[in-house]
Amino acid sequence: MTVQVRRPTARTCERCGRQERWDAEGETWRIADTAGDVYCIHEWDINGSFVPFEDKL
Ligand SMILES: [Zn+2]
């Protein structure tokens, strides 16, 4: 079984609603929707299934 690195292309914060999209050339996230709270500890819902980090709480 081949494991491929999945790269999310969009993410939405479940807390404040900010939306960002992945800029492959810049290799960084770009804000797609300026809505949201700058003080928010963003909790990203990336395409519903992508988990960038394991939860170690
Ligand atoms: Zn947020």
N, CA, C, O and the ligand as a Tripos MOL2 file, in Angstrom:
@<TRIPOS>MOLECULE
protein
  229   227    58     0     0
PROTEIN
NO_CHARGES

@<TRIPOS>ATOM
      1 N           0.8290   -1.1910    0.0000 N.3       1 MET1
      2 CA          0.0000    0.0000    0.0000 C.3       1 MET1
      3 C           0.8710    1.2520    0.0000 C.2       1 MET1
      4 O           1.7820    1.3970    0.8150 O.2       1 MET1
      5 N           0.5760    2.1290   -0.9120 N.am      2 THR2
      6 CA          1.3660    3.3470   -1.0350 C.3       2 THR2
      7 C           0.7280    4.4860   -0.2450 C.2       2 THR2
      8 O          -0.4560    4.7910   -0.3830 O.2       2 THR2
      9 N           1.5450    5.0820    0.5650 N.am      3 VAL3
     10 CA          1.0500    6.2230    1.3230 C.3       3 VAL3
     11 C           1.4950    7.4950    0.6370 C.2       3 VAL3
     12 O           2.6880    7.7270    0.4400 O.2       3 VAL3
     13 N           0.5390    8.3040    0.2800 N.am      4 GLN4
     14 CA          0.8740    9.5640   -0.3620 C.3       4 GLN4
     15 C           0.6320   10.7140    0.6090 C.2       4 GLN4
     16 O          -0.2930   10.6980    1.4210 O.2       4 GLN4
     17 N           1.4830   11.6880    0.4900 N.am      5 VAL5
     18 CA          1.2940   12.8810    1.3040 C.3       5 VAL5
     19 C           0.1350   13.6730    0.7230 C.2       5 VAL5
     20 O           0.1510   14.0920   -0.4340 O.2       5 VAL5
     21 N          -0.8360   13.8570    1.5400 N.am      6 ARG6
     22 CA         -1.9880   14.6110    1.0690 C.3       6 ARG6
     23 C          -1.8350   16.0660    1.4620 C.2       6 ARG6
     24 O          -1.5940   16.4050    2.6200 O.2       6 ARG6
     25 N          -1.9820   16.9000    0.4720 N.am      7 ARG7
     26 CA         -1.8740   18.3250    0.7410 C.3       7 ARG7
     27 C          -3.2470   18.9760    0.6610 C.2       7 ARG7
     28 O          -3.8940   18.9690   -0.3860 O.2       7 ARG7
     29 N          -3.6660   19.5200    1.7470 N.am      8 PRO8
     30 CA         -4.9450   20.2250    1.7100 C.3       8 PRO8
     31 C          -4.8110   21.5020    0.9070 C.2       8 PRO8
     32 O          -3.7460   22.1180    0.8920 O.2       8 PRO8
     33 N          -5.8580   21.8970    0.2530 N.am      9 THR9
     34 CA         -5.8170   23.1010   -0.5660 C.3       9 THR9
     35 C          -6.7120   24.1860   -0.0020 C.2       9 THR9
     36 O          -6.7230   25.3130   -0.4990 O.2       9 THR9
     37 N          -7.4460   23.8550    1.0120 N.am     10 ALA10
     38 CA         -8.3230   24.8530    1.6120 C.3      10 ALA10
     39 C          -8.6080   24.4550    3.0450 C.2      10 ALA10
     40 O          -8.6230   23.2770    3.3990 O.2      10 ALA10
     41 N          -8.8300   25.4600    3.8450 N.am     11 ARG11
     42 CA         -9.1690   25.1640    5.2180 C.3      11 ARG11
     43 C         -10.0580   26.2660    5.7690 C.2      11 ARG11
     44 O          -9.9830   27.4260    5.3630 O.2      11 ARG11
     45 N         -10.8830   25.8680    6.6890 N.am     12 THR12
     46 CA        -11.8070   26.8170    7.2970 C.3      12 THR12
     47 C         -11.7400   26.6750    8.8080 C.2      12 THR12
     48 O         -11.7260   25.5650    9.3410 O.2      12 THR12
     49 N         -11.6980   27.8040    9.4840 N.am     13 CYS13
     50 CA        -11.6580   27.7680   10.9360 C.3      13 CYS13
     51 C         -13.0480   27.4710   11.4750 C.2      13 CYS13
     52 O         -14.0320   28.1140   11.1080 O.2      13 CYS13
     53 N         -13.0980   26.4950   12.3420 N.am     14 GLU14
     54 CA        -14.3950   26.1180   12.9020 C.3      14 GLU14
     55 C         -14.8500   27.1140   13.9580 C.2      14 GLU14
     56 O         -16.0220   27.1380   14.3340 O.2      14 GLU14
     57 N         -13.9360   27.9240   14.4280 N.am     15 ARG15
     58 CA        -14.2810   28.8550   15.5030 C.3      15 ARG15
     59 C         -14.7670   30.1970   14.9730 C.2      15 ARG15
     60 O         -15.8160   30.6850   15.3920 O.2      15 ARG15
     61 N         -14.0120   30.7980   14.0510 N.am     16 CYS16
     62 CA        -14.3510   32.1530   13.6310 C.3      16 CYS16
     63 C         -14.7920   32.2160   12.1710 C.2      16 CYS16
     64 O         -15.2900   33.2510   11.7270 O.2      16 CYS16
     65 N         -14.6240   31.1540   11.4330 N.am     17 GLY17
     66 CA        -15.1230   31.1330   10.0670 C.3      17 GLY17
     67 C         -14.1370   31.6190    9.0350 C.2      17 GLY17
     68 O         -14.4910   31.7500    7.8630 O.2      17 GLY17
     69 N         -12.8990   31.8940    9.4380 N.am     18 ARG18
     70 CA        -11.9050   32.3450    8.4640 C.3      18 ARG18
     71 C         -11.6110   31.2340    7.4570 C.2      18 ARG18
     72 O         -11.5460   30.0520    7.7930 O.2      18 ARG18
     73 N         -11.4390   31.6630    6.2250 N.am     19 GLN19
     74 CA        -11.1370   30.7050    5.1820 C.3      19 GLN19
     75 C          -9.7930   31.0480    4.5660 C.2      19 GLN19
     76 O          -9.4910   32.2100    4.2950 O.2      19 GLN19
     77 N          -8.9980   30.0190    4.3520 N.am     20 GLU20
     78 CA         -7.7020   30.2110    3.7130 C.3      20 GLU20
     79 C          -7.5180   29.1690    2.6300 C.2      20 GLU20
     80 O          -8.1240   28.0980    2.6470 O.2      20 GLU20
     81 N          -6.6590   29.5230    1.6860 N.am     21 ARG21
     82 CA         -6.3500   28.5480    0.6350 C.3      21 ARG21
     83 C          -4.8380   28.4040    0.5390 C.2      21 ARG21
     84 O          -4.0890   29.3290    0.8530 O.2      21 ARG21
     85 N          -4.4080   27.2350    0.1040 N.am     22 TRP22
     86 CA         -2.9920   26.9420    0.0190 C.3      22 TRP22
     87 C          -2.4000   27.5000   -1.2570 C.2      22 TRP22
     88 O          -2.9030   27.2490   -2.3530 O.2      22 TRP22
     89 N          -1.3090   28.2720   -1.1040 N.am     23 ASP23
     90 CA         -0.5990   28.7900   -2.2570 C.3      23 ASP23
     91 C           0.6100   27.8940   -2.4860 C.2      23 ASP23
     92 O           1.5900   27.9590   -1.7440 O.2      23 ASP23
     93 N           0.5390   27.0740   -3.5000 N.am     24 ALA24
     94 CA          1.5910   26.0910   -3.7420 C.3      24 ALA24
     95 C           2.9130   26.7530   -4.1110 C.2      24 ALA24
     96 O           3.9810   26.2600   -3.7490 O.2      24 ALA24
     97 N           2.8430   27.8560   -4.8230 N.am     25 GLU25
     98 CA          4.0770   28.5320   -5.2340 C.3      25 GLU25
     99 C           4.7730   29.1760   -4.0490 C.2      25 GLU25
    100 O           5.9900   29.0750   -3.8940 O.2      25 GLU25
    101 N           3.9880   29.8350   -3.2230 N.am     26 GLY26
    102 CA          4.5610   30.4970   -2.0580 C.3      26 GLY26
    103 C           4.7310   29.5430   -0.8980 C.2      26 GLY26
    104 O           5.3940   29.8580    0.0900 O.2      26 GLY26
    105 N           4.1290   28.3730   -1.0230 N.am     27 GLU27
    106 CA          4.1540   27.3720    0.0390 C.3      27 GLU27
    107 C           3.7210   27.9780    1.3610 C.2      27 GLU27
    108 O           4.3760   27.8300    2.3930 O.2      27 GLU27
    109 N           2.6110   28.6550    1.2890 N.am     28 THR28
    110 CA          2.0550   29.2360    2.5060 C.3      28 THR28
    111 C           0.5530   29.3770    2.3450 C.2      28 THR28
    112 O           0.0110   29.2780    1.2440 O.2      28 THR28
    113 N          -0.0950   29.6090    3.4540 N.am     29 TRP29
    114 CA         -1.5330   29.8050    3.4170 C.3      29 TRP29
    115 C          -1.8440   31.2620    3.0940 C.2      29 TRP29
    116 O          -1.2280   32.1840    3.6300 O.2      29 TRP29
    117 N          -2.8110   31.4400    2.2100 N.am     30 ARG30
    118 CA         -3.2810   32.7800    1.8830 C.3      30 ARG30
    119 C          -4.7070   32.9140    2.3900 C.2      30 ARG30
    120 O          -5.5130   31.9880    2.2950 O.2      30 ARG30
    121 N          -4.9880   34.0590    2.9160 N.am     31 ILE31
    122 CA         -6.3400   34.2860    3.4020 C.3      31 ILE31
    123 C          -7.2880   34.4580    2.2240 C.2      31 ILE31
    124 O          -7.0870   35.3140    1.3630 O.2      31 ILE31
    125 N          -8.3150   33.6340    2.2040 N.am     32 ALA32
    126 CA         -9.2770   33.7030    1.1210 C.3      32 ALA32
    127 C         -10.4870   34.5310    1.5260 C.2      32 ALA32
    128 O         -11.1940   35.0830    0.6830 O.2      32 ALA32
    129 N         -10.7060   34.6060    2.8180 N.am     33 ASP33
    130 CA        -11.8530   35.3610    3.3100 C.3      33 ASP33
    131 C         -11.3850   36.1170    4.5400 C.2      33 ASP33
    132 O         -10.9600   35.5120    5.5250 O.2      33 ASP33
    133 N         -11.4620   37.4140    4.4850 N.am     34 THR34
    134 CA        -10.9310   38.2210    5.5770 C.3      34 THR34
    135 C         -11.7960   38.1570    6.8270 C.2      34 THR34
    136 O         -11.4420   38.7170    7.8650 O.2      34 THR34
    137 N         -12.9070   37.4870    6.7240 N.am     35 ALA35
    138 CA        -13.7270   37.3200    7.9170 C.3      35 ALA35
    139 C         -12.9580   36.5120    8.9450 C.2      35 ALA35
    140 O         -12.0700   35.7290    8.6080 O.2      35 ALA35
    141 N         -13.3090   36.7130   10.1810 N.am     36 GLY36
    142 CA        -12.6360   35.9430   11.2070 C.3      36 GLY36
    143 C         -12.0550   36.8410   12.2680 C.2      36 GLY36
    144 O         -12.0400   38.0650   12.1370 O.2      36 GLY36
    145 N         -11.5770   36.2130   13.3180 N.am     37 ASP37
    146 CA        -11.0590   36.9280   14.4680 C.3      37 ASP37
    147 C          -9.5500   36.7550   14.5230 C.2      37 ASP37
    148 O          -9.0460   35.6340   14.5960 O.2      37 ASP37
    149 N          -8.8280   37.8840   14.4870 N.am     38 VAL38
    150 CA         -7.3670   37.7990   14.4840 C.3      38 VAL38
    151 C          -6.8400   37.2100   15.7830 C.2      38 VAL38
    152 O          -5.7200   36.7030   15.8360 O.2      38 VAL38
    153 N          -7.6400   37.2770   16.8120 N.am     39 TYR39
    154 CA         -7.2130   36.7270   18.1010 C.3      39 TYR39
    155 C          -7.6700   35.2870   18.2810 C.2      39 TYR39
    156 O          -7.4250   34.6610   19.3120 O.2      39 TYR39
    157 N          -8.3310   34.7860   17.2650 N.am     40 CYS40
    158 CA         -8.8420   33.4270   17.3560 C.3      40 CYS40
    159 C          -7.6970   32.4190   17.3230 C.2      40 CYS40
    160 O          -6.7440   32.5530   16.5550 O.2      40 CYS40
    161 N          -7.8210   31.4220   18.1680 N.am     41 ILE41
    162 CA         -6.8950   30.2860   18.0630 C.3      41 ILE41
    163 C          -7.5390   29.3450   17.0550 C.2      41 ILE41
    164 O          -8.3450   28.4760   17.3900 O.2      41 ILE41
    165 N          -7.1450   29.5580   15.8130 N.am     42 HIS42
    166 CA         -7.8680   28.8930   14.7310 C.3      42 HIS42
    167 C          -7.8630   27.3810   14.8640 C.2      42 HIS42
    168 O          -6.8510   26.7380   15.1420 O.2      42 HIS42
    169 N          -9.0160   26.8770   14.6550 N.am     43 GLU43
    170 CA         -9.1700   25.4250   14.6720 C.3      43 GLU43
    171 C          -9.6330   25.0380   13.2840 C.2      43 GLU43
    172 O         -10.8080   25.1580   12.9390 O.2      43 GLU43
    173 N          -8.6830   24.5730   12.5030 N.am     44 TRP44
    174 CA         -8.9520   24.3800   11.0790 C.3      44 TRP44
    175 C          -9.6490   23.0690   10.7900 C.2      44 TRP44
    176 O          -9.2920   22.0040   11.2940 O.2      44 TRP44
    177 N         -10.6480   23.2020    9.9630 N.am     45 ASP45
    178 CA        -11.3040   22.0250    9.4240 C.3      45 ASP45
    179 C         -10.8470   21.9460    7.9750 C.2      45 ASP45
    180 O         -11.3500   22.6640    7.1110 O.2      45 ASP45
    181 N          -9.8860   21.0620    7.7220 N.am     46 ILE46
    182 CA         -9.2880   21.0110    6.3950 C.3      46 ILE46
    183 C          -9.9400   19.9160    5.5720 C.2      46 ILE46
    184 O          -9.6670   18.7280    5.7470 O.2      46 ILE46
    185 N         -10.8000   20.3460    4.6790 N.am     47 ASN47
    186 CA        -11.5170   19.4200    3.8050 C.3      47 ASN47
    187 C         -12.1930   18.3010    4.5910 C.2      47 ASN47
    188 O         -12.4680   17.2290    4.0520 O.2      47 ASN47
    189 N         -12.4480   18.5540    5.8310 N.am     48 GLY48
    190 CA        -13.2250   17.6260    6.6350 C.3      48 GLY48
    191 C         -12.4690   16.4510    7.1850 C.2      48 GLY48
    192 O         -12.9430   15.8110    8.1240 O.2      48 GLY48
    193 N         -11.2960   16.1320    6.6350 N.am     49 SER49
    194 CA        -10.6670   14.8900    7.0670 C.3      49 SER49
    195 C          -9.1640   15.0090    7.3080 C.2      49 SER49
    196 O          -8.5770   14.1610    7.9800 O.2      49 SER49
    197 N          -8.5460   16.0380    6.7740 N.am     50 PHE50
    198 CA         -7.1000   16.1280    6.8930 C.3      50 PHE50
    199 C          -6.6860   16.5240    8.3020 C.2      50 PHE50
    200 O          -7.1630   17.5180    8.8510 O.2      50 PHE50
    201 N          -5.7920   15.7300    8.8750 N.am     51 VAL51
    202 CA         -5.3220   16.0200   10.2260 C.3      51 VAL51
    203 C          -3.8150   16.2320   10.1750 C.2      51 VAL51
    204 O          -3.0600   15.2620   10.1040 O.2      51 VAL51
    205 N          -3.3680   17.4780   10.2110 N.am     52 PRO52
    206 CA         -1.9410   17.7820   10.0830 C.3      52 PRO52
    207 C          -1.1310   17.3430   11.2890 C.2      52 PRO52
    208 O           0.0410   16.9860   11.1680 O.2      52 PRO52
    209 N          -1.7590   17.3710   12.4400 N.am     53 PHE53
    210 CA         -1.0390   16.9920   13.6490 C.3      53 PHE53
    211 C          -1.8800   16.0250   14.4640 C.2      53 PHE53
    212 O          -3.1090   16.0880   14.4640 O.2      53 PHE53
    213 N          -1.2000   15.1440   15.1470 N.am     54 GLU54
    214 CA         -1.9420   14.2490   16.0210 C.3      54 GLU54
    215 C          -2.3150   14.9820   17.2870 C.2      54 GLU54
    216 O          -1.5530   15.7900   17.8160 O.2      54 GLU54
    217 N          -3.4780   14.6840   17.7450 N.am     55 ASP55
    218 CA         -3.9440   15.3110   18.9590 C.3      55 ASP55
    219 C          -3.3190   14.6100   20.1510 C.2      55 ASP55
    220 O          -3.5410   13.4190   20.3650 O.2      55 ASP55
    221 N          -2.5480   15.3400   20.9170 N.am     56 LYS56
    222 CA         -1.8600   14.7190   22.0490 C.3      56 LYS56
    223 C          -2.2770   15.3640   23.3580 C.2      56 LYS56
    224 O          -1.4570   15.6260   24.2380 O.2      56 LYS56
    225 N          -3.5500   15.6080   23.4580 N.am     57 LEU57
    226 CA         -4.0480   16.2080   24.7000 C.3      57 LEU57
    227 C          -4.1990   15.1450   25.7760 C.2      57 LEU57
    228 O          -4.6060   15.4540   26.8950 O.2      57 LEU57
    229 ZN        -10.3640   31.1420   13.8020 Zn       58 ZN58
@<TRIPOS>BOND
     1     1     2 1
     2     2     3 1
     3     3     4 2
     4     3     5 am
     5     5     6 1
     6     6     7 1
     7     7     8 2
     8     7     9 am
     9     9    10 1
    10    10    11 1
    11    11    12 2
    12    11    13 am
    13    13    14 1
    14    14    15 1
    15    15    16 2
    16    15    17 am
    17    17    18 1
    18    18    19 1
    19    19    20 2
    20    19    21 am
    21    21    22 1
    22    22    23 1
    23    23    24 2
    24    23    25 am
    25    25    26 1
    26    26    27 1
    27    27    28 2
    28    27    29 am
    29    29    30 1
    30    30    31 1
    31    31    32 2
    32    31    33 am
    33    33    34 1
    34    34    35 1
    35    35    36 2
    36    35    37 am
    37    37    38 1
    38    38    39 1
    39    39    40 2
    40    39    41 am
    41    41    42 1
    42    42    43 1
    43    43    44 2
    44    43    45 am
    45    45    46 1
    46    46    47 1
    47    47    48 2
    48    47    49 am
    49    49    50 1
    50    50    51 1
    51    51    52 2
    52    51    53 am
    53    53    54 1
    54    54    55 1
    55    55    56 2
    56    55    57 am
    57    57    58 1
    58    58    59 1
    59    59    60 2
    60    59    61 am
    61    61    62 1
    62    62    63 1
    63    63    64 2
    64    63    65 am
    65    65    66 1
    66    66    67 1
    67    67    68 2
    68    67    69 am
    69    69    70 1
    70    70    71 1
    71    71    72 2
    72    71    73 am
    73    73    74 1
    74    74    75 1
    75    75    76 2
    76    75    77 am
    77    77    78 1
    78    78    79 1
    79    79    80 2
    80    79    81 am
    81    81    82 1
    82    82    83 1
    83    83    84 2
    84    83    85 am
    85    85    86 1
    86    86    87 1
    87    87    88 2
    88    87    89 am
    89    89    90 1
    90    90    91 1
    91    91    92 2
    92    91    93 am
    93    93    94 1
    94    94    95 1
    95    95    96 2
    96    95    97 am
    97    97    98 1
    98    98    99 1
    99    99   100 2
   100    99   101 am
   101   101   102 1
   102   102   103 1
   103   103   104 2
   104   103   105 am
   105   105   106 1
   106   106   107 1
   107   107   108 2
   108   107   109 am
   109   109   110 1
   110   110   111 1
   111   111   112 2
   112   111   113 am
   113   113   114 1
   114   114   115 1
   115   115   116 2
   116   115   117 am
   117   117   118 1
   118   118   119 1
   119   119   120 2
   120   119   121 am
   121   121   122 1
   122   122   123 1
   123   123   124 2
   124   123   125 am
   125   125   126 1
   126   126   127 1
   127   127   128 2
   128   127   129 am
   129   129   130 1
   130   130   131 1
   131   131   132 2
   132   131   133 am
   133   133   134 1
   134   134   135 1
   135   135   136 2
   136   135   137 am
   137   137   138 1
   138   138   139 1
   139   139   140 2
   140   139   141 am
   141   141   142 1
   142   142   143 1
   143   143   144 2
   144   143   145 am
   145   145   146 1
   146   146   147 1
   147   147   148 2
   148   147   149 am
   149   149   150 1
   150   150   151 1
   151   151   152 2
   152   151   153 am
   153   153   154 1
   154   154   155 1
   155   155   156 2
   156   155   157 am
   157   157   158 1
   158   158   159 1
   159   159   160 2
   160   159   161 am
   161   161   162 1
   162   162   163 1
   163   163   164 2
   164   163   165 am
   165   165   166 1
   166   166   167 1
   167   167   168 2
   168   167   169 am
   169   169   170 1
   170   170   171 1
   171   171   172 2
   172   171   173 am
   173   173   174 1
   174   174   175 1
   175   175   176 2
   176   175   177 am
   177   177   178 1
   178   178   179 1
   179   179   180 2
   180   179   181 am
   181   181   182 1
   182   182   183 1
   183   183   184 2
   184   183   185 am
   185   185   186 1
   186   186   187 1
   187   187   188 2
   188   187   189 am
   189   189   190 1
   190   190   191 1
   191   191   192 2
   192   191   193 am
   193   193   194 1
   194   194   195 1
   195   195   196 2
   196   195   197 am
   197   197   198 1
   198   198   199 1
   199   199   200 2
   200   199   201 am
   201   201   202 1
   202   202   203 1
   203   203   204 2
   204   203   205 am
   205   205   206 1
   206   206   207 1
   207   207   208 2
   208   207   209 am
   209   209   210 1
   210   210   211 1
   211   211   212 2
   212   211   213 am
   213   213   214 1
   214   214   215 1
   215   215   216 2
   216   215   217 am
   217   217   218 1
   218   218   219 1
   219   219   220 2
   220   219   221 am
   221   221   222 1
   222   222   223 1
   223   223   224 2
   224   223   225 am
   225   225   226 1
   226   226   227 1
   227   227   228 2
@<TRIPOS>SUBSTRUCTURE
     1 MET1         2 RESIDUE 1 A MET
     2 THR2         6 RESIDUE 1 A THR
     3 VAL3        10 RESIDUE 1 A VAL
     4 GLN4        14 RESIDUE 1 A GLN
     5 VAL5        18 RESIDUE 1 A VAL
     6 ARG6        22 RESIDUE 1 A ARG
     7 ARG7        26 RESIDUE 1 A ARG
     8 PRO8        30 RESIDUE 1 A PRO
     9 THR9        34 RESIDUE 1 A THR
    10 ALA10       38 RESIDUE 1 A ALA
    11 ARG11       42 RESIDUE 1 A ARG
    12 THR12       46 RESIDUE 1 A THR
    13 CYS13       50 RESIDUE 1 A CYS
    14 GLU14       54 RESIDUE 1 A GLU
    15 ARG15       58 RESIDUE 1 A ARG
    16 CYS16       62 RESIDUE 1 A CYS
    17 GLY17       66 RESIDUE 1 A GLY
    18 ARG18       70 RESIDUE 1 A ARG
    19 GLN19       74 RESIDUE 1 A GLN
    20 GLU20       78 RESIDUE 1 A GLU
    21 ARG21       82 RESIDUE 1 A ARG
    22 TRP22       86 RESIDUE 1 A TRP
    23 ASP23       90 RESIDUE 1 A ASP
    24 ALA24       94 RESIDUE 1 A ALA
    25 GLU25       98 RESIDUE 1 A GLU
    26 GLY26      102 RESIDUE 1 A GLY
    27 GLU27      106 RESIDUE 1 A GLU
    28 THR28      110 RESIDUE 1 A THR
    29 TRP29      114 RESIDUE 1 A TRP
    30 ARG30      118 RESIDUE 1 A ARG
    31 ILE31      122 RESIDUE 1 A ILE
    32 ALA32      126 RESIDUE 1 A ALA
    33 ASP33      130 RESIDUE 1 A ASP
    34 THR34      134 RESIDUE 1 A THR
    35 ALA35      138 RESIDUE 1 A ALA
    36 GLY36      142 RESIDUE 1 A GLY
    37 ASP37      146 RESIDUE 1 A ASP
    38 VAL38      150 RESIDUE 1 A VAL
    39 TYR39      154 RESIDUE 1 A TYR
    40 CYS40      158 RESIDUE 1 A CYS
    41 ILE41      162 RESIDUE 1 A ILE
    42 HIS42      166 RESIDUE 1 A HIS
    43 GLU43      170 RESIDUE 1 A GLU
    44 TRP44      174 RESIDUE 1 A TRP
    45 ASP45      178 RESIDUE 1 A ASP
    46 ILE46      182 RESIDUE 1 A ILE
    47 ASN47      186 RESIDUE 1 A ASN
    48 GLY48      190 RESIDUE 1 A GLY
    49 SER49      194 RESIDUE 1 A SER
    50 PHE50      198 RESIDUE 1 A PHE
    51 VAL51      202 RESIDUE 1 A VAL
    52 PRO52      206 RESIDUE 1 A PRO
    53 PHE53      210 RESIDUE 1 A PHE
    54 GLU54      214 RESIDUE 1 A GLU
    55 ASP55      218 RESIDUE 1 A ASP
    56 LYS56      222 RESIDUE 1 A LYS
    57 LEU57      226 RESIDUE 1 A LEU
    58 ZN58       229 GROUP 0 **** ****
